[in-house]
Amino acid sequence: MSVGAPRGLASSGQKPIAEILHPLSAAEEPLSPGPDVTVSVGGDKEAVLSNGTPVETSSPASASSLFNRLQLDDDPEADAQDPYASTETRDLFVTVDDPKKHVSTMETYITYRVSTKTTRTEFDLPEYCVRRRYQDFDWLRIKLEDSQPTHLIPPLPEKFVMKGVVDRFSEEFVETRMKALDKFLKRVADHPVLSFNPHLNAFLSAKDLNKRQGLALLTKVGESVKHVAGGYKLRARPAEFCAMGEYLDTFSQKLGTIDRIAQRILKEQSEYLTELREYGTVYSSWAVSEEELRRPLEGVASSVTTCCGALEDLSENMSQDFLPVLREYVLYIESMKNVLRKRDQSQAEYEGRLEAAVLRKQEDRTPMPAEVEKCQDKVECFNADLKADWERWQSNKRQDFKQLLTSMADKNINYYEKCQAAWESLITLLQEKQTEDKRGETN
């Protein structure tokens, strides 16, 4: 068994070589090869698949039980199962901030400051501060996918925006993108395997990234996964990975529906806000020409203005905090599906080679080729790494959505409290005006 293979065949759901034949199903489409940059690891030693930390707890067997993992209450037992939940051993801290606009004769772009603090011996210095643009983050993501094909790579925010709809140099857009890039880099830096990738080291420490020549690359790992399953068909995806796929489909549909409705709400709030501002202005102009009603009319205008400000805050929260998290997880789902596809391709290659080897052995009694053993090791690594990253993703998702929904509730409560206080102050003003009028009539 090769270095990096997971401990315990049974926990990965993989049978011994002689018992592996499963029923056939449609093959997944092979992934296209990535950039031709290479990374050397350990001198002349052969690159091996990294398995992270073995996960003994298997994933739930049904899509419904998996979907129920999205809950709002604290789940200490689930968090305790995450071997990387503790921050006591963290030794790499990264931050993305300070966006700056650069204008040249050829292009205009934004760079972000990437600050790093670490005690790791892989770094020459304990602190670094470099500037990176979006395409540098994209370069890192591609390199991580190439060199760590068995792991879930956190997604980046979309690169392209619709011209005329979103100004990619606006303060709001840049701030939202900066937060997303910061989250991406923190997720990578907190990962027990990805955080040791040499590409990340270069991204955090190199003054200038030479992306064309790049680093030497882990081609033996990445390419072997990308080109597998050329003529093989997957027999059957194990039940726990089928449940993962079903869960991702269901979760994607729910997020898509929420996103569409939230977009409509945001649009309607914007239209309502325009009408509300005009509504308040009418009362202000009316108060100028109606002395007897001036104070009540100004009170109405003031209440409407307060409601406008509260609605602006509510809409801003939805557009800058709520929707970006939904979109991040939609992209996360695609990343997870991509890893599942690559796992299926690796299994398909193993099953195809095993079947061919069994036929040859029956004909001329030749020993089982070593390449079959290596293919089995790959599948086991995929299974262990995918399950570990799945548990980690579920833990992060629980925390993210708990914070998101709690914030949404707080913002809505704050909005209605401001509106209620504004109209209550108007009632007090009207009551005082009524009292004054009665006194005037008595005198």
N, C-alpha and C positions, 0 to 999 in steps of 0.2 A: 504493500500500500504506500502511495507517495506521501511526501511531507505535506501537511496541510489538510489531509483528509480528516473528516470528523471522527471523533471517538464514538464507537457504538454503532454498528450497522443497523440495529433494530430501531434506534431512535430516529434515524433518517428515513425509515420506511422502505429501505432498499433491501431486496432479497439477495442471497448469495448468487454467484454467477450462474450456477446450474439451474436455478429456479426462477429466473427473471422474466421469462416470456409472458407478455400481457396481450390482451386483445388489441387489434389495430384501430387507430382513429386517424383523422386527417392530420397531415404534418403542418407545422407552422412555417411561415415564410422565413428563409434565412435572413439575418441582418446584413446590411451592407458594410464593407470594411471601413474603418475610420482613417484618420490622417496617418501618413507614413512616417511618424516620428517614433523613436524607440527609447526605452529607459532600461538601463542595465541595473541589475540588483545583485549585490554580493559578488562582484567580479565576474568570473566565468561560470558561476553556478547556475544551474537551470532554474528559471522562474517557476514558482509553484503557486497554487491557489491558496489564498489565505482563508481560514475558516472562522475567523473571529473567535467567539467564545461559544462552546457547545450549549445548546438549549435543550434541557431534558423534558420540559413541558411541551407537549405537542399542541398544535393549533386546534381549535374546536372543529368538530366534524361537519357542522351544517352552517349554511349561510345565515339562517335566522339567529343561531346562537352567536355567530361572529358579529352580526349587526347589533345585537344587544349589548355588545361591549361599549358602544357609544352611550355613555351615561353621564349624568351631571353630578352625581354624588361622588365623594372620594372613594377610591377603590384601593385600600392599602394592600390587599392581597395581590392584586394585579401589579401594582407598582413594586412590590417586594420581589416579584418574579423577574423584573428587569434588572439584569446584572450590572447595568451601567447607570442606574438611576442616581447613585450616590455621587456627590461632587467632591468628596474628600480626596480622591486620587487625581483630580483634574490638574493638568500641568500645562495646558495650552489655552490661552484666552485671546480671542480676536474681536475686533470691533470695526464696523464700517460706518464712517460718518464724513462730515465736512465736504459735501459735494461742491465742485467748482466747474464753471463753464469755460471751455477753451475754444477760441475762434481763430482759425487759420485761413489761408487762401483756399485750401482744398476742402476743409470740412469744419463742422462745429460739433463738439461733443462734450460730455460731462465725465469728469473723473471723481473718484471717491478715495478718501484716505482710509487705508487699511492698517490698523495698529495691532501689533502682536506682542504678547508677553508670555514667556515660557521658561521652563527650567530643563527642557529636554536637551540631551547631549547632541541630538541630530542638528541642532541650530548652533551657529558659532557665537551668537550674541543672545542675551536674555530679552532684548526688546528690538522691535523693528517698526518702521513706519514708512510705507510706500503708497504710491497713488496708482490706482487701477481704474480702467474704464469697463463698460459692460462686456465688451468682446473679450477682455482678459478673464472675467468670471466664466464666460462661455467656454473659453479655451480650457480652463480648469475642469469644468464639468465634463467636457468631452474626454479629457485625459483620464479622469476618474472612471468614466464608463469603459474606456478602452482597457485600462490596467486592472480594474476591479470588477469584472463582468458578473461576478456572483453576488454583488452587493447592490442594495437600493441606494441610488444616488439622489440626494435631495434636488428638487427642481429649481430652476431659475424663473423669475418673472418673464413674461413674453417679451421678445426683443422688439417686435414690430408693433406699431400703433397706427390707427387709421388717420391719415393726414386730413386736416380740416375738422376732425372730431376731437382729438386729444393733442394738445401742445406738449411734445416730449421735453421741452425746455422750461415748462411752467414750474413754478415752485411746488405746487401740489403734486404734479407727476413725479418730479425728481425726489421729493420727500418720500412718496410711496415706494418708488423703486429702491431707494436707499435702504428703507426698512426691510424690503424683501431680500436684497443682497446681503444685508447683515444677518438675517435669519438663515439664509442659505449657508453662509460661511460658518456660522456658529454650529449649525447641525453637522457640517463636515468635521469641524474641529472637535466636536464632542463624540464623534464616532470612534469606537475602539480600534477600527482597522483603517478607515479612510484617513484618519488624522495622521497616520504614519506614512502616507503615500508621498514619495519624493516630489511629485508634481505640486502638492500642496506646500511643501517646504519651499520650493522655488517661487511659488506664487506669493508667499508671505514675506520672503526675505530678499529675493533678487531685485536689484534696483530697476533693471530693465529686463522684461521678459522677451527672450528671443524665440518667438513662437514658431518660426519657420524651421529652424534647426532643432529648437526645443531641447528637452532632455532626452536621454536615451530612453527607450520605452519598453514596457513589459509585453512585447509582442507575443512571446510564446504562450502567455496566458490569454490575452485578448483575442489574437487571431485564431487560436485553436477553437475558441468558443464561437466566433463569428462565422466560421466556415463549416461548422459541423452540420449534420443533417441534410447535406446536399441531396443524397439519394435515399434517405431513410424516412420512415413514417412512424410517428409516435403511436405506441400501442394503446396506452391509457395513462392519463395523468393521475397520480395518487389522489385518494379521496380528500386529504387535507388541503392539497393545492387546488383541487376542484372547488372546495368550499371557499378558498381565498378568492378565486376568480369570480365566483357567484357573488360574494360579498362586495367585491370591487365594482361589479356591474350595478348592483343595487344602490350602493353608496353614491356612485356617479350619477345615477338617475335622480336621487334625492337632492344632491347638491345642485344639479342642473336646474331642477324645478325651483329650488329656493333662490338661486341666482337670478332666474328670469323674473320671478315675482318681485324680488328686491329691486331689480332694475326698474320695473314698472312703478313701484312705490316711490323710488327716488325721482323718477320723471314727474310723477303726479305731485310730489312734494315741491319740486321746483316750480311747476305751474301754479300750484296753490300759493306759494310764497310770492310770486309775481302779483297775483290778484290781491293778496293780503296787504302788500305794500301800497298798492293803489287805493285799496279800501281805507287804510289809515290816513293817507294823504287827503282824502275827501273830507274827513272829520277835522283835520287841521285847518284847511282852507275855510271850512264852514265856521269854525270858531272865531275866525277873524272878523266875520261880518255879523255875528250874532252875540252881542255882549251879554245878554241875559243867560245864554246857554254856554258861554265861553268855557267855564271851568269843567262842566260835564263833558263837553265835546273834546276838550284837550285831554281829559282823562281817558276817554275812549281811544283817542289817537295814541296816547302813551301805552295803553294796554295792548293795542294791536302791534305797536312797535316792539314791545317786549316779547310778544308771541312770535314775531318775525325772527328776532334774534335767537330764541329758543329753538325754532324750527331749523334755522341755519346750522346750529350746533348739532342737532340730531341728524340732519342730512350729511353733514361733514363726517360724522362718526361712521355712518353707513358706507360712504364712498371711500374713506381712507382707512378704515379699520375692519369693517365687517366683510365687504366684498373681496378685498385682497386675500383674506384668509380662505374664503370659499374657492377662489381661483387657484390658490396655492395647492389646495388639496385635490382639486380637479387635475392639476398637473402631476401631483404626487401619485394619483391613481394610474395615470399613463406610465409613469416611471415604474411603478410596481408591476403593471401588466407587461412591460418590456422585459423585466427580469424574469417573470414567469415564462415568457416566450423563450428566452434564452435557456432557462432551465429545461424546458420541454425539448429544445433542440439538442441539448447535451444528452438527455435521456434517450432521444431518438437515435443519436449516433451510437450510444452504448448498446442499445437493443439490436441495432442493425449489425454492428460488428460482432456481438455475441452470437446472434443467429447464424451469421456466416461462419464463425469459428466452430460452432457446434456441428454444422453440416460437414465442415472439413474434417473434424475429429471423427465423425461417424464413418467417413469415407476412407481415410488413411491413418487414423489414430494419431494425428499430430497433436502436440501439447497446446494448451490454451495460450494464444499470443499475449505478450506483455502489454500490448496496446489496449487489450480488452480490460485488463486490470486498471490501467490508467484512466480509461473512459469511466469505469465504475467509480474510481476515486473522484473524478470531476463531478459526477452526479451527486455523490454523497456530500461533497463540498457545497454544491449548489443548494442541496436540501437544507444543510445545517445553517449556511449563511442566510438563506432566504427566511428560514423560520426565526432566526435570531433578529434579523432586521424587521421582520413582520411584528414581532412582539415589541420591539423598540418603537416602531411607527405607531402601533396602537396606543402605547403609553403616551407618546408625544401628542397624539390626536386627542386623547381624553383631556389632557391638560389644556391644549390649545382651545378646544371647543368649550370647555368649562369657563375659561377666561373670557372667550368671545361672547358667550351667551350671558354671562354675568355682567359684562360691560354693556351689552345691548339693553339689558333690563335696567341697569343704573341710568343709562342715558335717557331711556323713555320715561322713567320716574322723574328724573330731573326736568325733562321737557314739560311734563304735565304739572309739576309743582310750580314751575315758573309761570306757566299760563294761569293756573289757579290763583296764585298770589297776585298777578296783575289784575285780574277781574275782581278779586275780592277788594283790592285797594280802590277800584272804581266804585264799588258799592258803598264803601266807607265815605268816599268823596260825595256821592249823591245824597247820602243820608245827612251829611253835614250841610250840604246846600239846601236840602229840604228844611232843616232846622232853622237855618238863617232866613229863609223865605217866610217861615211862620212868624218868626220874631219881627220881621219887617212889617208883616200885615198887622200884627198886634199893636205895634207902635204907631 
